[in-house]
Each structure stands twice: as structure tokens, then as C-alpha cells.
Amino acid sequence: MGTRGRKSKVDLAVVPVKVTDRPAPAAGLNKEQTFEWLLIVNEAPADQYSTEQLPLLEAYCRHRVALRHVGALIDQEEKQESLNIPLYDKLLKMQERESRTLASLAVRLGFAVTTKGLGSAEKGKTQKPWE
């Protein structure tokens, strides 16, 4: 509860200022992951991410780079004369795992929307771009 009565001149003169610096990249990120961090953080408003979200953002950057690396390995394998099926299968499973993790983190960070909570009546509706 606040105090009763009029506020003093001192109370009125103090204006709370919220400093909104963009979060610095996490210390353990490599160059590629740091680039992803800066790309994401600089696209959003300065106060977009809370301290609780920073570990999720760090994981998101790591998985985004890992997914790109796995994709490059899949491309290399597909260019071979004969496909190494066990290796190719393993790479595809890695890609699926990274994709799922990335999608999950994207929802938690607010980058993507899930339709899980929509009722059956809302699922059938199509959203018009201007709505």
C-alpha cells in the first residue's frame, strides 16, 4: 500500500528510469552462435528478453547453428556416389531432433505460435492477413 495524503516535492521530482540495454551474448557461445544471438536480439525491442529467458535464447542459438551444421553434413552425404545408409539415417535423426528442439524453444521464446490450445471451432478458421 502507498502512503496517504499528498506526495512531497521530493517524491514528485524522482522519476523512475528503466534502463533497457540489449543483453550481451552469453560467454560460452562460439562465433557462429554469437552471430545468431546478435541477429535475434537486435531485431527485437531492447527490453524484449527477461533474465529468465536468456538461457533459453542461448540454447536456441546453439541449436540453430547445430541444425545448420547437420544440414551441411546431410548435403555432403547426398552428394556421394553411394549413400552410406546408416550414416544418412543417423544424420536425418539428428536433424529431426534439432528441428524439434528448435521449434520448442521458438514457442517458449515467443518466436512461434502453437495451435495446441485452440478449440476445434477455431482450428477450422483461416486467419486473413489483415486481421
FIVEX-913764 format. One record per atom (N, C-alpha, C): residue number from 1; residue in three letters; atom name; x, y, z. Coordinates in Angstrom, 3 decimals. Layout:
N
<NUM; ALA; CA; <X; Y; Z>>
...
This chain:
131
<1; MET; N; <0.829; -1.180; 0.000>>
<1; MET; CA; <0.000; 0.000; 0.000>>
<1; MET; C; <0.871; 1.240; 0.000>>
<2; GLY; N; <0.404; 2.287; -0.637>>
<2; GLY; CA; <1.139; 3.545; -0.645>>
<2; GLY; C; <0.832; 4.359; 0.598>>
<3; THR; N; <1.530; 5.474; 0.685>>
<3; THR; CA; <1.281; 6.356; 1.822>>
<3; THR; C; <0.070; 7.223; 1.527>>
<4; ARG; N; <-0.549; 7.676; 2.593>>
<4; ARG; CA; <-1.744; 8.509; 2.438>>
<4; ARG; C; <-1.355; 9.960; 2.270>>
<5; GLY; N; <-2.247; 10.717; 1.671>>
<5; GLY; CA; <-2.028; 12.147; 1.525>>
<5; GLY; C; <-1.276; 12.518; 0.267>>
<6; ARG; N; <-0.953; 13.819; 0.186>>
<6; ARG; CA; <-0.229; 14.319; -0.992>>
<6; ARG; C; <1.215; 13.835; -0.995>>
<7; LYS; N; <1.764; 13.758; -2.187>>
<7; LYS; CA; <3.166; 13.383; -2.318>>
<7; LYS; C; <4.022; 14.638; -2.136>>
<8; SER; N; <5.190; 14.475; -1.514>>
<8; SER; CA; <6.095; 15.599; -1.326>>
<8; SER; C; <6.754; 15.972; -2.646>>
<9; LYS; N; <7.396; 17.174; -2.656>>
<9; LYS; CA; <8.095; 17.613; -3.867>>
<9; LYS; C; <9.224; 16.642; -4.224>>
<10; VAL; N; <9.851; 16.077; -3.202>>
<10; VAL; CA; <10.933; 15.121; -3.442>>
<10; VAL; C; <10.394; 13.879; -4.155>>
<11; ASP; N; <9.253; 13.370; -3.664>>
<11; ASP; CA; <8.658; 12.187; -4.293>>
<11; ASP; C; <8.239; 12.469; -5.721>>
<12; LEU; N; <7.729; 13.677; -5.952>>
<12; LEU; CA; <7.286; 14.038; -7.295>>
<12; LEU; C; <8.467; 14.266; -8.237>>
<13; ALA; N; <9.598; 14.700; -7.701>>
<13; ALA; CA; <10.769; 15.001; -8.523>>
<13; ALA; C; <11.489; 13.749; -8.995>>
<14; VAL; N; <11.348; 12.643; -8.268>>
<14; VAL; CA; <12.038; 11.416; -8.635>>
<14; VAL; C; <11.222; 10.678; -9.691>>
<15; VAL; N; <11.833; 10.517; -10.834>>
<15; VAL; CA; <11.174; 9.810; -11.924>>
<15; VAL; C; <11.933; 8.506; -12.150>>
<16; PRO; N; <11.256; 7.360; -11.981>>
<16; PRO; CA; <11.965; 6.098; -12.208>>
<16; PRO; C; <12.331; 5.944; -13.685>>
<17; VAL; N; <13.570; 5.579; -13.911>>
<17; VAL; CA; <14.055; 5.397; -15.276>>
<17; VAL; C; <14.394; 3.927; -15.455>>
<18; LYS; N; <13.874; 3.375; -16.505>>
<18; LYS; CA; <14.161; 1.978; -16.805>>
<18; LYS; C; <15.248; 1.932; -17.876>>
<19; VAL; N; <16.393; 1.387; -17.520>>
<19; VAL; CA; <17.493; 1.263; -18.466>>
<19; VAL; C; <17.287; -0.029; -19.247>>
<20; THR; N; <17.260; 0.092; -20.543>>
<20; THR; CA; <16.999; -1.090; -21.371>>
<20; THR; C; <18.154; -1.314; -22.338>>
<21; ASP; N; <19.176; -1.949; -21.847>>
<21; ASP; CA; <20.275; -2.362; -22.710>>
<21; ASP; C; <19.959; -3.738; -23.269>>
<22; ARG; N; <20.380; -3.963; -24.463>>
<22; ARG; CA; <20.199; -5.288; -25.042>>
<22; ARG; C; <21.138; -6.261; -24.328>>
<23; PRO; N; <20.661; -7.487; -24.109>>
<23; PRO; CA; <21.525; -8.445; -23.403>>
<23; PRO; C; <22.740; -8.826; -24.244>>
<24; ALA; N; <23.889; -8.855; -23.588>>
<24; ALA; CA; <25.131; -9.253; -24.257>>
<24; ALA; C; <25.103; -10.757; -24.510>>
<25; PRO; N; <25.784; -11.207; -25.554>>
<25; PRO; CA; <25.831; -12.646; -25.828>>
<25; PRO; C; <26.399; -13.425; -24.641>>
<26; ALA; N; <25.884; -14.609; -24.433>>
<26; ALA; CA; <26.362; -15.475; -23.357>>
<26; ALA; C; <27.841; -15.785; -23.584>>
<27; ALA; N; <28.571; -15.908; -22.490>>
<27; ALA; CA; <30.024; -16.084; -22.559>>
<27; ALA; C; <30.456; -17.356; -23.286>>
<28; GLY; N; <29.691; -18.439; -23.196>>
<28; GLY; CA; <30.101; -19.715; -23.758>>
<28; GLY; C; <29.799; -19.910; -25.226>>
<29; LEU; N; <29.236; -18.926; -25.903>>
<29; LEU; CA; <28.875; -19.089; -27.310>>
<29; LEU; C; <30.084; -18.909; -28.216>>
<30; ASN; N; <30.134; -19.711; -29.288>>
<30; ASN; CA; <31.199; -19.526; -30.272>>
<30; ASN; C; <30.810; -18.402; -31.239>>
<31; LYS; N; <31.630; -18.147; -32.262>>
<31; LYS; CA; <31.381; -17.018; -33.170>>
<31; LYS; C; <30.053; -17.133; -33.911>>
<32; GLU; N; <29.764; -18.307; -34.425>>
<32; GLU; CA; <28.504; -18.509; -35.165>>
<32; GLU; C; <27.296; -18.305; -34.249>>
<33; GLN; N; <27.374; -18.874; -33.065>>
<33; GLN; CA; <26.279; -18.771; -32.104>>
<33; GLN; C; <26.108; -17.330; -31.628>>
<34; THR; N; <27.216; -16.629; -31.440>>
<34; THR; CA; <27.160; -15.215; -31.053>>
<34; THR; C; <26.514; -14.388; -32.147>>
<35; PHE; N; <26.830; -14.703; -33.408>>
<35; PHE; CA; <26.207; -14.011; -34.534>>
<35; PHE; C; <24.695; -14.199; -34.506>>
<36; GLU; N; <24.241; -15.426; -34.255>>
<36; GLU; CA; <22.805; -15.704; -34.168>>
<36; GLU; C; <22.181; -14.894; -33.028>>
<37; TRP; N; <22.852; -14.879; -31.870>>
<37; TRP; CA; <22.368; -14.128; -30.697>>
<37; TRP; C; <22.152; -12.658; -31.073>>
<38; LEU; N; <23.191; -12.046; -31.660>>
<38; LEU; CA; <23.113; -10.628; -32.005>>
<38; LEU; C; <22.032; -10.365; -33.045>>
<39; LEU; N; <21.901; -11.264; -33.999>>
<39; LEU; CA; <20.874; -11.134; -35.023>>
<39; LEU; C; <19.480; -11.115; -34.394>>
<40; ILE; N; <19.229; -12.034; -33.471>>
<40; ILE; CA; <17.921; -12.151; -32.823>>
<40; ILE; C; <17.662; -10.970; -31.887>>
<41; VAL; N; <18.639; -10.665; -31.042>>
<41; VAL; CA; <18.467; -9.618; -30.035>>
<41; VAL; C; <18.313; -8.245; -30.681>>
<42; ASN; N; <19.026; -7.991; -31.767>>
<42; ASN; CA; <18.958; -6.681; -32.411>>
<42; ASN; C; <17.687; -6.483; -33.223>>
<43; GLU; N; <16.986; -7.553; -33.548>>
<43; GLU; CA; <15.711; -7.434; -34.267>>
<43; GLU; C; <14.560; -7.088; -33.327>>
<44; ALA; N; <14.724; -7.386; -32.036>>
<44; ALA; CA; <13.652; -7.205; -31.056>>
<44; ALA; C; <13.828; -5.885; -30.312>>
<45; PRO; N; <12.745; -5.412; -29.665>>
<45; PRO; CA; <12.895; -4.235; -28.800>>
<45; PRO; C; <13.920; -4.521; -27.704>>
<46; ALA; N; <14.582; -3.474; -27.218>>
<46; ALA; CA; <15.684; -3.626; -26.254>>
<46; ALA; C; <15.272; -4.389; -25.003>>
<47; ASP; N; <14.041; -4.219; -24.555>>
<47; ASP; CA; <13.606; -4.872; -23.312>>
<47; ASP; C; <12.811; -6.153; -23.557>>
<48; GLN; N; <12.983; -6.754; -24.709>>
<48; GLN; CA; <12.214; -7.945; -25.097>>
<48; GLN; C; <12.474; -9.149; -24.191>>
<49; TYR; N; <13.725; -9.352; -23.807>>
<49; TYR; CA; <14.083; -10.586; -23.117>>
<49; TYR; C; <14.356; -10.344; -21.640>>
<50; SER; N; <13.704; -11.155; -20.813>>
<50; SER; CA; <13.949; -11.092; -19.371>>
<50; SER; C; <15.145; -11.974; -19.041>>
<51; THR; N; <15.688; -11.812; -17.852>>
<51; THR; CA; <16.842; -12.623; -17.438>>
<51; THR; C; <16.502; -14.099; -17.444>>
<52; GLU; N; <15.251; -14.441; -17.163>>
<52; GLU; CA; <14.843; -15.849; -17.145>>
<52; GLU; C; <14.865; -16.461; -18.543>>
<53; GLN; N; <14.721; -15.638; -19.577>>
<53; GLN; CA; <14.683; -16.144; -20.945>>
<53; GLN; C; <16.071; -16.302; -21.572>>
<54; LEU; N; <17.075; -15.675; -20.982>>
<54; LEU; CA; <18.412; -15.691; -21.606>>
<54; LEU; C; <19.007; -17.082; -21.773>>
<55; PRO; N; <18.862; -18.000; -20.798>>
<55; PRO; CA; <19.365; -19.360; -21.046>>
<55; PRO; C; <18.631; -20.052; -22.207>>
<56; LEU; N; <17.338; -19.775; -22.356>>
<56; LEU; CA; <16.594; -20.343; -23.491>>
<56; LEU; C; <17.092; -19.760; -24.811>>
<57; LEU; N; <17.381; -18.473; -24.800>>
<57; LEU; CA; <17.903; -17.824; -26.002>>
<57; LEU; C; <19.278; -18.376; -26.352>>
<58; GLU; N; <20.095; -18.627; -25.342>>
<58; GLU; CA; <21.411; -19.230; -25.565>>
<58; GLU; C; <21.260; -20.616; -26.203>>
<59; ALA; N; <20.364; -21.424; -25.646>>
<59; ALA; CA; <20.122; -22.765; -26.194>>
<59; ALA; C; <19.580; -22.668; -27.618>>
<60; TYR; N; <18.696; -21.710; -27.868>>
<60; TYR; CA; <18.129; -21.520; -29.208>>
<60; TYR; C; <19.246; -21.242; -30.222>>
<61; CYS; N; <20.180; -20.367; -29.856>>
<61; CYS; CA; <21.287; -20.038; -30.761>>
<61; CYS; C; <22.163; -21.256; -31.029>>
<62; ARG; N; <22.430; -22.032; -29.976>>
<62; ARG; CA; <23.242; -23.238; -30.131>>
<62; ARG; C; <22.557; -24.246; -31.068>>
<63; HIS; N; <21.266; -24.463; -30.872>>
<63; HIS; CA; <20.541; -25.447; -31.690>>
<63; HIS; C; <20.366; -24.958; -33.122>>
<64; ARG; N; <20.245; -23.666; -33.308>>
<64; ARG; CA; <20.097; -23.113; -34.653>>
<64; ARG; C; <21.368; -23.382; -35.473>>
<65; VAL; N; <22.519; -23.173; -34.844>>
<65; VAL; CA; <23.795; -23.431; -35.521>>
<65; VAL; C; <23.988; -24.934; -35.735>>
<66; ALA; N; <23.654; -25.724; -34.727>>
<66; ALA; CA; <23.795; -27.180; -34.848>>
<66; ALA; C; <22.932; -27.713; -35.995>>
<67; LEU; N; <21.716; -27.202; -36.114>>
<67; LEU; CA; <20.826; -27.641; -37.198>>
<67; LEU; C; <21.426; -27.304; -38.558>>
<68; ARG; N; <22.033; -26.148; -38.653>>
<68; ARG; CA; <22.670; -25.763; -39.918>>
<68; ARG; C; <23.850; -26.690; -40.236>>
<69; HIS; N; <24.625; -27.055; -39.214>>
<69; HIS; CA; <25.768; -27.961; -39.424>>
<69; HIS; C; <25.302; -29.358; -39.850>>
<70; VAL; N; <24.264; -29.847; -39.216>>
<70; VAL; CA; <23.721; -31.164; -39.579>>
<70; VAL; C; <23.199; -31.125; -41.011>>
<71; GLY; N; <22.564; -30.033; -41.376>>
<71; GLY; CA; <22.084; -29.881; -42.750>>
<71; GLY; C; <23.223; -29.930; -43.762>>
<72; ALA; N; <24.349; -29.311; -43.407>>
<72; ALA; CA; <25.519; -29.333; -44.289>>
<72; ALA; C; <26.077; -30.751; -44.417>>
<73; LEU; N; <26.075; -31.491; -43.317>>
<73; LEU; CA; <26.538; -32.890; -43.367>>
<73; LEU; C; <25.615; -33.749; -44.229>>
<74; ILE; N; <24.307; -33.500; -44.130>>
<74; ILE; CA; <23.349; -34.232; -44.966>>
<74; ILE; C; <23.597; -33.913; -46.434>>
<75; ASP; N; <23.824; -32.636; -46.742>>
<75; ASP; CA; <24.119; -32.246; -48.128>>
<75; ASP; C; <25.363; -32.961; -48.652>>
<76; GLN; N; <26.409; -33.033; -47.828>>
<76; GLN; CA; <27.643; -33.729; -48.224>>
<76; GLN; C; <27.370; -35.198; -48.516>>
<77; GLU; N; <26.617; -35.822; -47.632>>
<77; GLU; CA; <26.331; -37.254; -47.797>>
<77; GLU; C; <25.508; -37.504; -49.060>>
<78; GLU; N; <24.580; -36.623; -49.363>>
<78; GLU; CA; <23.731; -36.800; -50.553>>
<78; GLU; C; <24.516; -36.628; -51.849>>
<79; LYS; N; <25.651; -35.947; -51.791>>
<79; LYS; CA; <26.471; -35.743; -52.980>>
<79; LYS; C; <27.402; -36.920; -53.265>>
<80; GLN; N; <27.517; -37.861; -52.339>>
<80; GLN; CA; <28.383; -39.030; -52.523>>
<80; GLN; C; <27.805; -39.946; -53.600>>
<81; GLU; N; <28.682; -40.688; -54.254>>
<81; GLU; CA; <28.242; -41.631; -55.287>>
<81; GLU; C; <27.327; -42.698; -54.713>>
<82; SER; N; <27.746; -43.272; -53.591>>
<82; SER; CA; <26.880; -44.264; -52.943>>
<82; SER; C; <26.565; -43.746; -51.537>>
<83; LEU; N; <25.314; -43.793; -51.232>>
<83; LEU; CA; <24.839; -43.274; -49.956>>
<83; LEU; C; <25.137; -44.262; -48.833>>
<84; ASN; N; <25.756; -43.771; -47.781>>
<84; ASN; CA; <26.006; -44.576; -46.583>>
<84; ASN; C; <24.712; -44.531; -45.765>>
<85; ILE; N; <23.866; -45.524; -45.937>>
<85; ILE; CA; <22.528; -45.516; -45.341>>
<85; ILE; C; <22.547; -45.372; -43.818>>
<86; PRO; N; <23.370; -46.122; -43.076>>
<86; PRO; CA; <23.376; -45.947; -41.617>>
<86; PRO; C; <23.766; -44.518; -41.195>>
<87; LEU; N; <24.762; -43.938; -41.861>>
<87; LEU; CA; <25.177; -42.569; -41.540>>
<87; LEU; C; <24.082; -41.571; -41.918>>
<88; TYR; N; <23.517; -41.754; -43.102>>
<88; TYR; CA; <22.455; -40.871; -43.584>>
<88; TYR; C; <21.253; -40.908; -42.641>>
<89; ASP; N; <20.882; -42.100; -42.221>>
<89; ASP; CA; <19.768; -42.264; -41.284>>
<89; ASP; C; <20.059; -41.548; -39.965>>
<90; LYS; N; <21.283; -41.706; -39.485>>
<90; LYS; CA; <21.684; -41.047; -38.227>>
<90; LYS; C; <21.617; -39.525; -38.369>>
<91; LEU; N; <22.089; -39.021; -39.491>>
<91; LEU; CA; <22.051; -37.577; -39.724>>
<91; LEU; C; <20.618; -37.052; -39.794>>
<92; LEU; N; <19.747; -37.814; -40.454>>
<92; LEU; CA; <18.336; -37.393; -40.534>>
<92; LEU; C; <17.681; -37.374; -39.155>>
<93; LYS; N; <18.029; -38.351; -38.320>>
<93; LYS; CA; <17.504; -38.369; -36.951>>
<93; LYS; C; <18.033; -37.182; -36.144>>
<94; MET; N; <19.291; -36.851; -36.357>>
<94; MET; CA; <19.869; -35.688; -35.686>>
<94; MET; C; <19.159; -34.412; -36.126>>
<95; GLN; N; <18.881; -34.316; -37.426>>
<95; GLN; CA; <18.194; -33.151; -37.966>>
<95; GLN; C; <16.792; -33.017; -37.367>>
<96; GLU; N; <16.094; -34.143; -37.280>>
<96; GLU; CA; <14.744; -34.124; -36.698>>
<96; GLU; C; <14.787; -33.682; -35.242>>
<97; ARG; N; <15.737; -34.216; -34.487>>
<97; ARG; CA; <15.858; -33.871; -33.069>>
<97; ARG; C; <16.165; -32.383; -32.899>>
<98; GLU; N; <17.093; -31.868; -33.681>>
<98; GLU; CA; <17.447; -30.448; -33.597>>
<98; GLU; C; <16.262; -29.569; -34.016>>
<99; SER; N; <15.542; -29.991; -35.051>>
<99; SER; CA; <14.379; -29.222; -35.518>>
<99; SER; C; <13.299; -29.146; -34.447>>
<100; ARG; N; <13.029; -30.278; -33.807>>
<100; ARG; CA; <12.010; -30.290; -32.746>>
<100; ARG; C; <12.416; -29.420; -31.569>>
<101; THR; N; <13.671; -29.520; -31.170>>
<101; THR; CA; <14.159; -28.712; -30.052>>
<101; THR; C; <14.093; -27.232; -30.398>>
<102; LEU; N; <14.495; -26.888; -31.600>>
<102; LEU; CA; <14.462; -25.502; -32.043>>
<102; LEU; C; <13.031; -24.969; -32.065>>
<103; ALA; N; <12.101; -25.766; -32.559>>
<103; ALA; CA; <10.698; -25.355; -32.602>>
<103; ALA; C; <10.141; -25.155; -31.196>>
<104; SER; N; <10.481; -26.049; -30.290>>
<104; SER; CA; <10.022; -25.940; -28.908>>
<104; SER; C; <10.556; -24.663; -28.250>>
<105; LEU; N; <11.833; -24.387; -28.447>>
<105; LEU; CA; <12.426; -23.176; -27.892>>
<105; LEU; C; <11.817; -21.923; -28.529>>
<106; ALA; N; <11.536; -21.994; -29.826>>
<106; ALA; CA; <10.935; -20.853; -30.518>>
<106; ALA; C; <9.574; -20.506; -29.924>>
<107; VAL; N; <8.785; -21.509; -29.585>>
<107; VAL; CA; <7.479; -21.267; -28.962>>
<107; VAL; C; <7.663; -20.645; -27.585>>
<108; ARG; N; <8.583; -21.191; -26.806>>
<108; ARG; CA; <8.811; -20.684; -25.447>>
<108; ARG; C; <9.344; -19.261; -25.438>>
<109; LEU; N; <10.109; -18.902; -26.464>>
<109; LEU; CA; <10.659; -17.554; -26.552>>
<109; LEU; C; <9.710; -16.581; -27.245>>
<110; GLY; N; <8.616; -17.099; -27.779>>
<110; GLY; CA; <7.636; -16.231; -28.434>>
<110; GLY; C; <7.930; -15.967; -29.898>>
<111; PHE; N; <8.834; -16.736; -30.501>>
<111; PHE; CA; <9.142; -16.575; -31.927>>
<111; PHE; C; <8.111; -17.257; -32.800>>
<112; ALA; N; <7.447; -18.267; -32.244>>
<112; ALA; CA; <6.483; -19.061; -33.000>>
<112; ALA; C; <5.239; -19.272; -32.147>>
<113; VAL; N; <4.144; -19.576; -32.800>>
<113; VAL; CA; <2.881; -19.798; -32.116>>
<113; VAL; C; <2.484; -21.252; -32.295>>
<114; THR; N; <1.948; -21.835; -31.243>>
<114; THR; CA; <1.460; -23.206; -31.327>>
<114; THR; C; <-0.060; -23.196; -31.431>>
<115; THR; N; <-0.612; -24.185; -32.107>>
<115; THR; CA; <-2.065; -24.275; -32.231>>
<115; THR; C; <-2.637; -25.243; -31.208>>
<116; LYS; N; <-1.808; -25.708; -30.311>>
<116; LYS; CA; <-2.213; -26.721; -29.343>>
<116; LYS; C; <-3.429; -26.301; -28.519>>
<117; GLY; N; <-3.481; -25.033; -28.107>>
<117; GLY; CA; <-4.541; -24.577; -27.226>>
<117; GLY; C; <-5.826; -24.185; -27.935>>
<118; LEU; N; <-5.861; -24.214; -29.244>>
<118; LEU; CA; <-7.051; -23.794; -29.970>>
<118; LEU; C; <-8.143; -24.845; -29.901>>
<119; GLY; N; <-9.371; -24.368; -29.734>>
<119; GLY; CA; <-10.512; -25.274; -29.744>>
<119; GLY; C; <-10.808; -25.733; -31.154>>
<120; SER; N; <-11.659; -26.740; -31.292>>
<120; SER; CA; <-11.941; -27.294; -32.618>>
<120; SER; C; <-12.609; -26.271; -33.531>>
<121; ALA; N; <-13.409; -25.376; -32.961>>
<121; ALA; CA; <-14.071; -24.360; -33.777>>
<121; ALA; C; <-13.049; -23.379; -34.344>>
<122; GLU; N; <-12.010; -23.056; -33.562>>
<122; GLU; CA; <-11.007; -22.108; -34.012>>
<122; GLU; C; <-10.020; -22.726; -34.987>>
<123; LYS; N; <-9.797; -24.024; -34.921>>
<123; LYS; CA; <-8.841; -24.677; -35.807>>
<123; LYS; C; <-9.284; -24.604; -37.267>>
<124; GLY; N; <-10.576; -24.662; -37.502>>
<124; GLY; CA; <-11.075; -24.642; -38.867>>
<124; GLY; C; <-11.047; -23.278; -39.516>>
<125; LYS; N; <-10.929; -22.218; -38.723>>
<125; LYS; CA; <-10.926; -20.860; -39.259>>
<125; LYS; C; <-9.573; -20.549; -39.906>>
<126; THR; N; <-9.634; -19.798; -40.971>>
<126; THR; CA; <-8.393; -19.325; -41.564>>
<126; THR; C; <-8.221; -17.849; -41.216>>
<127; GLN; N; <-7.034; -17.490; -40.836>>
<127; GLN; CA; <-6.743; -16.106; -40.454>>
<127; GLN; C; <-6.434; -15.307; -41.705>>
<128; LYS; N; <-7.122; -14.198; -41.877>>
<128; LYS; CA; <-6.846; -13.332; -43.007>>
<128; LYS; C; <-5.662; -12.441; -42.650>>
<129; PRO; N; <-4.791; -12.134; -43.594>>
<129; PRO; CA; <-3.571; -11.356; -43.303>>
<129; PRO; C; <-3.832; -10.009; -42.650>>
<130; TRP; N; <-4.985; -9.388; -42.932>>
<130; TRP; CA; <-5.259; -8.060; -42.388>>
<130; TRP; C; <-5.903; -8.117; -41.002>>
<131; GLU; N; <-6.160; -9.304; -40.474>>
<131; GLU; CA; <-6.764; -9.424; -39.149>>
<131; GLU; C; <-5.730; -9.534; -38.071>>
